[in-house]
Amino acid sequence: MQTLVKRMNAICDAQPFRTSWFLKDLTTGQDADRDGAVPVPSASTRKTSILMAALKAVHEGRIELMAPVTIEARHQKDVASGTYRYMTPGCVIPFRDALVNMIITSDNVCTQIVLERLGEGTMDAYCRSIGMVATRHRGLIPPLGLAWDHPIEATTATTPADQVLLLDLILRGTTDAAAAAALGCSTALCALGLDILSWQLLRNLIPSQLPYGTKVAHKTGRGRRGRMDAGIVFRDGRPLFILAATTDSVPDTLPDGTPGYVTSFATIGGIARACWEEIG
């Protein structure tokens, strides 16, 4: 682990922005971090907790997976991610499909629909109940026009440690009824949550430098201050490690002219590659 940590930190130290991460090695149970308990803007990594809170509501009978939901024009206003912002208002899909699109295309039309059904204040209470003590949800979707240096209080915040805790619970909850119960779910619903995360279509962060076809159950994020990803990486059908990583205070353009987000992708992809090569 010490060799791996040095390698990961060297990748981070090479860049002029801040990178934080939390790693859990699932082969040994060891963990390590770089500022892993320091709050950072969550961007869309917050949606993994929204997914599990929604599945809790399903488990409790408050929401039905196949209940129809309508895409309304008001949901499409000021939305900057996903595909349903371009669809004809009035389109009807099952609640299940709203969950899927919220994760795999990071669709913020669907995110609003899910959060409206969960109710105001649900997410902070849910996160606290499962131990995500540093995560704070703010608003249905991030406001447009945020400054590059906006304060963390302007949007939802989390920590890499909180994201790994959540993913570890989901993974264990697929086979352990007690872990599933901690999330307010059944093992079957945890398995559905893991499946949805594994269908992720945005693969330019953790999976980007892993072998083609590597299974990664994850949720990416695109924020004004940086990029982030949190996921479970599998090898040969077994979970290998859980990694949450965030780049923060990333300039739009680096001194050599490279767009900052490109180097964010490479940095997170590089530390995930180091984990792949050193673990197992």
N, C-alpha and C positions, 0 to 999 in steps of 0.2 A: 504493500500500500504506500509506503514512503516513497518508493521509486516512482510510482504512478502520480502521486500528489506533486512531486517535483516537476514531473513532465507536464502535468496539467497547468501548474502555476507558471511555468516558463512560457507556455503558449499564451496565457493571459497577460503576462508581464510584457510581452512583445508589442502590445497595442496601447494606444494613447487614451483608451477609455477603460472604464471599470467593468470587470467581469466577476460575477459571483456564482458559486455553484455549490450543490450538495450532492454527494454520491453515496449510494448504498450498494456494496458488493453483495450480491445475493448468493454467491458461492461460499462466502465465509461469514456473512453477517456484519462485517466491518463497515464503518462509514467514515467519511472525511468531508471536509468542506473548506471553502474559501468565502468568508463573509456570509455563510449560509443562513444565519439568523438575522441578517440585516434586511429590513423591508425595502422592496423595490417595486416599481410599477408592474402590475401583473399582466397588463394587456389581456389577450384572450386565453392565457393559461388559466385564468379564473373560471373558465367554462367547464373545466373538469369537476370542480366543486358544484357548479350549477347542475351539471348532468346528474351527479349522485344525489343532490337534494331533490331533483325531479323524480328519480327512481325511488327515493324514499316515499315521496307522495304517492307514487304508483303502488308501492308495497302496502301503504296504509289505506288504499282504496279511495284517496282523494282525487286522483286523476287516473284516467284510463289511457293506456298506451295507444289504443286505436281510436280515441276520441277525435273527431274532426276539428281542425283549427283553420281559420281563414286568414289569408294574407291580406291585410288591409293597407290602403295607401298611407295611412299615418305611420305604419311600421317602417315604411320605405324612406321616410324623410330623414335626411342627414345621416344615412348609413354608408359606411365606407368599406365594408367587407362582405363577402358572400355573393350569392347569385340571385337570391329572391328579391333584391332591390330592383332587379330588372324585369321581374315577372309581372303579368297582368294582375292588378288588384282583383281580389275575389277568388283567387286560386285557393282550393281547399286541400289540405294534406292531413294525414294522421299526426297526432302529437308525437308519436315515435319518430316520424320523419323530421319533425322540427328538431328533436334532440340530435338526430344523426347529422343534419346539415349544420347545426350549431357547432358541432365538433369538426367534421371532416372538411368543410369549406369555411369554417369560422363565421357562419352566416349570422349577421346581427339583426336581421329581420326576425329570424327564428329565435334568437336569444331574447329579444324583447317579449315575444309571445310566451316563451317558457317562464321568464321572470314574472310576467303579469299573472300567470296562473299560480305561481308559487306564493305571491303576495309580498308586500313591502316588509322589509326587516327580516325576511326568512333566511337570507344567506348568511348574515353575520352570526345569527343564532346557531345555524347549522354548523358553520365552520368552528365556532367555539365548542360545540357539543362533541366534535370528533377530534379536538386537540389542535386545530389550526389557529393557534392563539394570536398570531401576528397578521392574519389575513383580514382585511377590511374591504367589503364591497360597497361601491359608491355609484349610484345611478344605474339605469337600464343598460346604456351603452356609453362608451367614452365620448365626451363632447368633441365636435370638430374644432379645428383652429387652436388646439393647444400649442403653447410655445415649446420650443426645443428644451428649455430649461424649466418646464412647469414644475410646481411643487408636487411632492408625492401625494398630498392630500387632494389633488385635483381629480384623481381617478382611483380605481381599485388598486390596492397594494397587497403584496404577499411576500413570502420569503422562499428561497429554494428549499429550506428545511420543511416548511409547511407542505410544499408540493410533493416532496418525496414521501412524507408521512401519509398523505392522501393516496398516492399511487400504491404504496405498500399495503394499505388497508384494502384497496380494491383488489389487488392481486391475491392477498390472503383470503379475502372474502369470497373468492370464486370457489373455494373448497372448504373453508372454515366458517361454520355458521356463526360463531361468536364474533369473528371479524366482520362478517356481513351485518350482524346485528348492531355493531358499533356504528356502522354507516346508516342504520335504519333500513337495511335492505335484506333480501334473501340472497342465497348463493347464486341462484339463477339470474337475478337482476345484476349482481356484481359481474357475472360472466357476460351479460349483455353490455354493461358499461365498458368492460375491457375490450369486447369485440368492437364496439363503436370507436373507441380510441385507436384500435389497430387498423381501422379503415381510413385513417387520416390521409388526406390527399396532399397536404402541404408538407413536403419532405426535404426542405432546403436547410434544415438545421441539424438536429441530432442524427437523422439517417443519412445525411448528405455524403459522408465519407465512409460509410459502412458498405459491406458487400451488397450488391444488387439483390433485392428481394428480402433483405433482413427484416424480420418482424419487429416493429416498434409500435407500442401502444402509447400514444403521446398527444399532447396538445401544444401547438405553437402559439406565439404571440407576436404582434407587431405594434409597437408603441412609438410615440413621438420621440422618446428618449433612447430607444434601443429595441433589440429583438430578444426573444426568450423562447425556451422550449423546456418541457418536462415530460419524461416518458420512461417506459420500461422497455429495455432492449433484450431480445431473445436470441438464443443461439441453439440450433438443432432442436427447436421445440421447447426448450426450457428457458425460464427467465434468468438472465445473466447479471444485469445490474439495473438500478434505477438512477437516473440523472436528471437534475433540474439545474438549468444554467440561464443566466441573464446577463446581457450586455447593457450597460447604462451609460448615459452621458456620451452617446456616440455622435460625433459631429456628422453633418450631412455629407461633408467631403473631407477626406484625410489629406495631409500635406502633400502626398504624392498624386493627388487627384482622384484616387479611388473612392467611389461612394462608400460612406460609412457602413451602410447596411450590408454590403458585399463582404466586408471584413468581419462583421458580426456573424454572418453565416459561416465563414471560414473558421472563426474562433470557436464557436460552439461545435461545429462539425469536427474540428481538430481535437478538442478535448474528449468528445465522444469516441473518436477513433483511438485515442490513447487508451481509454478504458477498454475498448474492444480488444486491443492488442495485449494489454497487461493482465486482464481478468480472465480466469478460467483455466 
